Amino acid sequence: MVEIRVRLLGTLSEFSGGEVLHLRFDGDPRLEEVIDRLVSELGPGFEEALLDPVLRSPLPRALILVNGFEIGALQGLETRLKDGDEVVILPVSHGG
């Protein structure tokens, strides 16, 4: 059993009550699977806040870190996670 810790920051923290979430998987999940699980468990409000409606992706709406490394420096949403890894998701705002 693999346990991944997830911290939602900024406006996303309202969906976790500010708590660290602990997700369990049978094997080493890809980051995309963690995102899918969060969307499934936290509901449509979270999905709307996190996923771009056209791309159906958390990018470019969020900065995502795995163990302190931005996922662009890893394998993006295909990054494999292992037991004890921490995922941090921070929403970004764009404007002008």
Backbone as JSON Lines, residues from 0, in Angstrom:
{"i":0,"aa":"M","n":[0.85,-1.19,0.0],"ca":[0.0,0.0,0.0],"c":[0.89,1.24,0.0]}
{"i":1,"aa":"V","n":[0.56,2.19,-0.86],"ca":[1.31,3.43,-1.01],"c":[0.45,4.58,-0.48]}
{"i":2,"aa":"E","n":[1.02,5.4,0.39],"ca":[0.29,6.56,0.91],"c":[0.97,7.84,0.44]}
{"i":3,"aa":"I","n":[0.18,8.71,-0.19],"ca":[0.64,10.0,-0.68],"c":[-0.01,11.1,0.16]}
{"i":4,"aa":"R","n":[0.79,12.05,0.6],"ca":[0.27,13.21,1.33],"c":[0.0,14.33,0.33]}
{"i":5,"aa":"V","n":[-1.14,14.98,0.45],"ca":[-1.5,16.07,-0.44],"c":[-1.84,17.3,0.39]}
{"i":6,"aa":"R","n":[-1.19,18.41,0.08],"ca":[-1.5,19.69,0.72],"c":[-2.08,20.62,-0.33]}
{"i":7,"aa":"L","n":[-3.27,21.12,-0.08],"ca":[-3.92,22.09,-0.95],"c":[-3.74,23.46,-0.32]}
{"i":8,"aa":"L","n":[-3.2,24.4,-1.07],"ca":[-2.92,25.73,-0.54],"c":[-3.81,26.78,-1.19]}
{"i":9,"aa":"G","n":[-3.77,27.99,-0.65],"ca":[-4.54,29.1,-1.2],"c":[-6.03,28.79,-1.16]}
{"i":10,"aa":"T","n":[-6.73,29.2,-2.2],"ca":[-8.18,29.01,-2.25],"c":[-8.57,27.53,-2.3]}
{"i":11,"aa":"L","n":[-7.67,26.67,-2.71],"ca":[-7.98,25.23,-2.77],"c":[-8.05,24.61,-1.38]}
{"i":12,"aa":"S","n":[-7.46,25.27,-0.38],"ca":[-7.43,24.69,0.96],"c":[-8.83,24.56,1.57]}
{"i":13,"aa":"E","n":[-9.79,25.33,1.06],"ca":[-11.15,25.22,1.59],"c":[-11.74,23.83,1.32]}
{"i":14,"aa":"F","n":[-11.26,23.16,0.29],"ca":[-11.77,21.83,-0.04],"c":[-11.23,20.74,0.87]}
{"i":15,"aa":"S","n":[-10.12,21.02,1.55],"ca":[-9.55,20.05,2.49],"c":[-9.68,20.5,3.93]}
{"i":16,"aa":"G","n":[-10.34,21.63,4.14],"ca":[-10.45,22.18,5.49],"c":[-9.1,22.58,6.05]}
{"i":17,"aa":"G","n":[-8.14,22.83,5.17],"ca":[-6.79,23.21,5.59],"c":[-5.95,22.05,6.08]}
{"i":18,"aa":"E","n":[-6.5,20.85,6.01],"ca":[-5.8,19.66,6.49],"c":[-4.98,19.0,5.38]}
{"i":19,"aa":"V","n":[-3.97,18.26,5.77],"ca":[-3.22,17.43,4.83],"c":[-4.08,16.21,4.53]}
{"i":20,"aa":"L","n":[-4.22,15.9,3.25],"ca":[-4.98,14.72,2.84],"c":[-4.02,13.55,2.67]}
{"i":21,"aa":"H","n":[-4.48,12.37,3.01],"ca":[-3.68,11.15,2.86],"c":[-4.45,10.22,1.93]}
{"i":22,"aa":"L","n":[-3.86,9.99,0.75],"ca":[-4.49,9.11,-0.23],"c":[-3.71,7.81,-0.33]}
{"i":23,"aa":"R","n":[-4.42,6.7,-0.37],"ca":[-3.76,5.39,-0.47],"c":[-4.04,4.77,-1.83]}
{"i":24,"aa":"F","n":[-3.01,4.14,-2.38],"ca":[-3.08,3.48,-3.68],"c":[-2.47,2.09,-3.56]}
{"i":25,"aa":"D","n":[-2.89,1.18,-4.43],"ca":[-2.34,-0.17,-4.42],"c":[-0.9,-0.22,-4.94]}
{"i":26,"aa":"G","n":[-0.58,0.62,-5.91],"ca":[0.78,0.66,-6.47],"c":[1.24,2.1,-6.55]}
{"i":27,"aa":"D","n":[2.39,2.31,-7.18],"ca":[2.94,3.66,-7.33],"c":[2.12,4.43,-8.37]}
{"i":28,"aa":"P","n":[1.29,5.38,-7.93],"ca":[0.43,6.09,-8.87],"c":[1.19,7.17,-9.64]}
{"i":29,"aa":"R","n":[0.67,7.51,-10.8],"ca":[1.13,8.69,-11.51],"c":[0.43,9.9,-10.88]}
{"i":30,"aa":"L","n":[1.04,11.06,-10.98],"ca":[0.45,12.28,-10.43],"c":[-0.95,12.5,-11.0]}
{"i":31,"aa":"E","n":[-1.15,12.19,-12.26],"ca":[-2.46,12.34,-12.88],"c":[-3.53,11.52,-12.15]}
{"i":32,"aa":"E","n":[-3.16,10.33,-11.66],"ca":[-4.09,9.5,-10.9],"c":[-4.44,10.14,-9.56]}
{"i":33,"aa":"V","n":[-3.48,10.8,-8.95],"ca":[-3.73,11.51,-7.69],"c":[-4.71,12.64,-7.93]}
{"i":34,"aa":"I","n":[-4.5,13.4,-9.0],"ca":[-5.4,14.5,-9.35],"c":[-6.81,13.96,-9.6]}
{"i":35,"aa":"D","n":[-6.91,12.86,-10.36],"ca":[-8.22,12.25,-10.65],"c":[-8.93,11.85,-9.36]}
{"i":36,"aa":"R","n":[-8.19,11.27,-8.41],"ca":[-8.77,10.85,-7.13],"c":[-9.26,12.05,-6.35]}
{"i":37,"aa":"L","n":[-8.47,13.12,-6.33],"ca":[-8.89,14.33,-5.62],"c":[-10.18,14.89,-6.21]}
{"i":38,"aa":"V","n":[-10.24,14.96,-7.53],"ca":[-11.45,15.47,-8.2],"c":[-12.65,14.6,-7.85]}
{"i":39,"aa":"S","n":[-12.44,13.29,-7.85],"ca":[-13.52,12.36,-7.54],"c":[-14.01,12.51,-6.1]}
{"i":40,"aa":"E","n":[-13.07,12.63,-5.18],"ca":[-13.43,12.67,-3.75],"c":[-13.88,14.04,-3.26]}
{"i":41,"aa":"L","n":[-13.34,15.12,-3.85],"ca":[-13.64,16.46,-3.35],"c":[-14.77,17.13,-4.09]}
{"i":42,"aa":"G","n":[-15.21,16.56,-5.19],"ca":[-16.42,17.0,-5.86],"c":[-16.28,18.04,-6.95]}
{"i":43,"aa":"P","n":[-17.43,18.41,-7.51],"ca":[-17.44,19.3,-8.68],"c":[-16.9,20.7,-8.4]}
{"i":44,"aa":"G","n":[-17.06,21.22,-7.2],"ca":[-16.51,22.54,-6.89],"c":[-14.99,22.53,-6.99]}
{"i":45,"aa":"F","n":[-14.39,21.47,-6.49],"ca":[-12.93,21.34,-6.57],"c":[-12.5,21.18,-8.02]}
{"i":46,"aa":"E","n":[-13.22,20.36,-8.76],"ca":[-12.9,20.16,-10.18],"c":[-12.94,21.48,-10.93]}
{"i":47,"aa":"E","n":[-13.96,22.28,-10.68],"ca":[-14.1,23.58,-11.35],"c":[-12.97,24.53,-10.97]}
{"i":48,"aa":"A","n":[-12.56,24.48,-9.7],"ca":[-11.48,25.36,-9.22],"c":[-10.12,24.95,-9.75]}
{"i":49,"aa":"L","n":[-9.92,23.65,-9.95],"ca":[-8.59,23.15,-10.31],"c":[-8.39,22.94,-11.81]}
{"i":50,"aa":"L","n":[-9.34,22.33,-12.48],"ca":[-9.13,21.92,-13.87],"c":[-9.54,23.0,-14.86]}
{"i":51,"aa":"D","n":[-8.67,23.24,-15.84],"ca":[-9.01,24.12,-16.94],"c":[-10.15,23.46,-17.73]}
{"i":52,"aa":"P","n":[-11.24,24.19,-18.0],"ca":[-12.4,23.56,-18.64],"c":[-12.14,23.07,-20.06]}
{"i":53,"aa":"V","n":[-11.22,23.67,-20.77],"ca":[-10.92,23.25,-22.14],"c":[-9.88,22.13,-22.15]}
{"i":54,"aa":"L","n":[-8.81,22.32,-21.41],"ca":[-7.71,21.34,-21.4],"c":[-8.0,20.13,-20.51]}
{"i":55,"aa":"R","n":[-8.95,20.28,-19.56],"ca":[-9.24,19.23,-18.57],"c":[-7.97,18.85,-17.8]}
{"i":56,"aa":"S","n":[-7.18,19.85,-17.49],"ca":[-5.89,19.67,-16.81],"c":[-5.75,20.72,-15.72]}
{"i":57,"aa":"P","n":[-4.99,20.41,-14.66],"ca":[-4.74,21.42,-13.63],"c":[-3.73,22.48,-14.1]}
{"i":58,"aa":"L","n":[-3.11,22.23,-15.22],"ca":[-2.14,23.18,-15.76],"c":[-2.84,23.99,-16.84]}
{"i":59,"aa":"P","n":[-2.84,25.26,-16.85],"ca":[-1.97,26.2,-16.14],"c":[-2.58,26.81,-14.89]}
{"i":60,"aa":"R","n":[-3.63,26.23,-14.32],"ca":[-4.3,26.84,-13.17],"c":[-3.58,26.64,-11.84]}
{"i":61,"aa":"A","n":[-2.64,25.72,-11.78],"ca":[-2.0,25.42,-10.49],"c":[-0.51,25.15,-10.66]}
{"i":62,"aa":"L","n":[0.21,25.5,-9.63],"ca":[1.62,25.12,-9.5],"c":[1.6,23.85,-8.66]}
{"i":63,"aa":"I","n":[2.22,22.79,-9.17],"ca":[2.21,21.51,-8.46],"c":[3.64,21.11,-8.17]}
{"i":64,"aa":"L","n":[3.87,20.78,-6.91],"ca":[5.2,20.35,-6.45],"c":[5.1,18.92,-5.94]}
{"i":65,"aa":"V","n":[6.14,18.14,-6.23],"ca":[6.28,16.81,-5.67],"c":[7.58,16.8,-4.89]}
{"i":66,"aa":"N","n":[7.46,16.63,-3.59],"ca":[8.63,16.66,-2.7],"c":[9.48,17.91,-2.91]}
{"i":67,"aa":"G","n":[8.79,19.03,-3.14],"ca":[9.48,20.31,-3.29],"c":[9.95,20.65,-4.69]}
{"i":68,"aa":"F","n":[9.75,19.75,-5.65],"ca":[10.18,19.99,-7.03],"c":[8.97,20.25,-7.91]}
{"i":69,"aa":"E","n":[9.01,21.34,-8.68],"ca":[7.93,21.67,-9.61],"c":[7.87,20.55,-10.65]}
{"i":70,"aa":"I","n":[6.65,20.12,-11.0],"ca":[6.51,18.94,-11.85],"c":[7.07,19.13,-13.26]}
{"i":71,"aa":"G","n":[7.26,20.39,-13.68],"ca":[7.89,20.64,-14.98],"c":[9.34,20.16,-14.99]}
{"i":72,"aa":"A","n":[9.97,20.1,-13.82],"ca":[11.34,19.6,-13.71],"c":[11.37,18.09,-13.57]}
{"i":73,"aa":"L","n":[10.19,17.48,-13.45],"ca":[10.08,16.02,-13.32],"c":[9.46,15.5,-14.62]}
{"i":74,"aa":"Q","n":[8.47,14.64,-14.53],"ca":[7.81,14.13,-15.72],"c":[6.38,14.65,-15.85]}
{"i":75,"aa":"G","n":[6.15,15.85,-15.32],"ca":[4.82,16.45,-15.41],"c":[3.78,15.59,-14.72]}
{"i":76,"aa":"L","n":[2.6,15.5,-15.31],"ca":[1.52,14.72,-14.72],"c":[1.79,13.21,-14.78]}
{"i":77,"aa":"E","n":[2.79,12.81,-15.54],"ca":[3.18,11.39,-15.63],"c":[4.16,10.99,-14.52]}
{"i":78,"aa":"T","n":[4.55,11.93,-13.67],"ca":[5.48,11.64,-12.58],"c":[4.94,10.51,-11.71]}
{"i":79,"aa":"R","n":[5.75,9.48,-11.5],"ca":[5.39,8.36,-10.62],"c":[5.69,8.75,-9.18]}
{"i":80,"aa":"L","n":[4.76,8.45,-8.31],"ca":[4.91,8.75,-6.89],"c":[5.12,7.47,-6.11]}
{"i":81,"aa":"K","n":[5.8,7.6,-4.99],"ca":[6.04,6.43,-4.14],"c":[5.6,6.72,-2.72]}
{"i":82,"aa":"D","n":[5.56,5.7,-1.92],"ca":[5.08,5.81,-0.55],"c":[5.8,6.94,0.18]}
{"i":83,"aa":"G","n":[5.01,7.8,0.83],"ca":[5.57,8.89,1.62],"c":[5.78,10.18,0.85]}
{"i":84,"aa":"D","n":[5.58,10.18,-0.47],"ca":[5.75,11.41,-1.25],"c":[4.71,12.44,-0.84]}
{"i":85,"aa":"E","n":[5.08,13.71,-1.02],"ca":[4.15,14.8,-0.73],"c":[3.9,15.6,-2.0]}
{"i":86,"aa":"V","n":[2.62,15.85,-2.27],"ca":[2.19,16.67,-3.4],"c":[1.6,17.95,-2.82]}
{"i":87,"aa":"V","n":[2.06,19.09,-3.32],"ca":[1.52,20.38,-2.92],"c":[0.91,21.03,-4.16]}
{"i":88,"aa":"I","n":[-0.33,21.5,-4.03],"ca":[-1.02,22.13,-5.15],"c":[-1.39,23.54,-4.73]}
{"i":89,"aa":"L","n":[-0.88,24.51,-5.48],"ca":[-1.1,25.92,-5.19],"c":[-1.73,26.57,-6.41]}
{"i":90,"aa":"P","n":[-2.94,27.11,-6.27],"ca":[-3.57,27.77,-7.42],"c":[-2.81,29.04,-7.79]}
{"i":91,"aa":"V","n":[-2.76,29.32,-9.08],"ca":[-2.15,30.55,-9.55],"c":[-3.24,31.41,-10.17]}
{"i":92,"aa":"S","n":[-3.06,32.71,-10.07],"ca":[-4.04,33.6,-10.69],"c":[-3.33,34.37,-11.8]}
{"i":93,"aa":"H","n":[-4.07,34.59,-12.86],"ca":[-3.56,35.31,-14.0],"c":[-4.39,36.57,-14.15]}
{"i":94,"aa":"G","n":[-3.8,37.58,-14.62],"ca":[-4.56,38.8,-14.83],"c":[-3.7,39.86,-15.45]}
{"i":95,"aa":"G","n":[-4.28,40.99,-15.62],"ca":[-3.52,42.04,-16.26],"c":[-3.98,43.4,-15.85]}
